[in-house]
Amino acid sequence: MNQEIISRYIRQPARLPAELRARIEREMHQHGEVDATKIGVAVRGGQVLLWGSVASEHERSLAGQIAARLTARTSVINHIQVFRTTPS
């Protein structure tokens, strides 16, 4: 067999759920517009689950976008809640 044919049958190893979770968490923490200190990430099967709370809808949306960008998973379930604080 030539290399072209062989390469069709060689697959990249699947990213382990813990590795993917760590990468998503790292990207969120490094992003300048997302406060990821109260965001949790779980990877199960073909899904990424986000939960926790942020201060704005913009942060919630960005967290979901980061997770979607870093994974080939078919779904990102974003259960992050927005809790706006108002000055007293």
N, C-alpha and C positions, 0 to 999 in steps of 0.2 A: 504494500500500500504506500502511496506517496503521502507526504506530510499534510497536504490539503485534505485528503480524505480522512486521515487520522484525526486531524484537528476538529473535524465535525463531531467526533464522538467523545472528545475530551471536554468535560464541563468544568467550569470554575466551581470550587466547593461552595456550598451554600453558606452564607454568612450566618454564624450562630446567633440566636436571639439575644444573648447577653452582649455580644460584640455590637450588634446593630443598636440595641438600646443605649449602650455607652456612647456610640457615635452620635446618635440623635441628641442625647443629653449634652454632650460636649459642644455640639454645634449651637444648641439653644443658649448655653451659658456664654459662648463666645459672641453671639449676635448682640449687637449694640442696642437693639430695640425690644428685646424680650427679657423680662425678669423671670428666669427659669427656676428660681429658688423654691417656688411652690408648685412646680409642674412635675407630675410623675409620668413615666413611660413604661409600657409593657408591650412585649412582642409575643404574640401567640399565633402559631400557624401562619396564615396569610394576612394577619391583621396587626396593625399598630394601634394601641389604645393610649390616648393622652387624657390625663385628668389633673385636677387641681384648680388653682385660681390665679387670675391676673387682673391688672387694673384697667385694661381696655380691650375693646373688641379687636383693635389693631394687633395687640400682642397675641390674642387668642388665634387670630387668623395666621399670623406669622409662624407661630409654633406648629400649626397644622401644615403649613407650606414647607417648613423645614423637614418635618417628618416625611412628607410625601416626596420631597426631592431626594432624600437619602435612601429611599427604599423602593424596591420594585413591587412592594406589596399592593394588592388590589384595593385595599381599603385602609384608610386612617380614620379611626373613630375618635372624634375630638369632643371629649366631655369636660373640657376646661370651662370653668365658669368665670364670668366677669363680675368683679366686685369693685365698684367705684367708691372711692372714699371722698367724702365731702368735707371741706374745712369747717371747723366748729365756730 
